[in-house]
Amino acid sequence: MPPKGFTKVGSLSQLAEGEMMAADISGGRVLIANVDGDVFAIADACPHAGAPMSEGYLTDNMVECPWHASVFNVMTGKHREGPSRADLTTYEVLVEGDDIFVGPEML
Ligand code: FES
């Protein structure tokens, strides 16, 4: 049973370290990334032109947009380089056993 306000988005056993995937939650589509065993969730749509960030490239805790190479920190959503002028929204994540849940936006 997911905690109130959280949506089950997948299983830790299906998301190896260094990998990411996309999932739908009520607030939109999110990118889920496993960075050294910790799981993070950010908005999947690049603020620059809407590319699916989950189809980009994850290196350590940085994800690169597949279209024009903006780079964001998946742990904080902060934009680091490239043409985007905005950060990505981050979401709360809860891991219980093998289940990954994504909750509300982090403020
Ligand atoms: S759509 Fe992501 S950098 Fe342009």
Residues whose N, C-alpha, C, O or C-beta is under 5 A from the ligand:
A	BS01	FES	C46 H48 A49 G50 A51 C65 W67 H68 A69 S70 S84
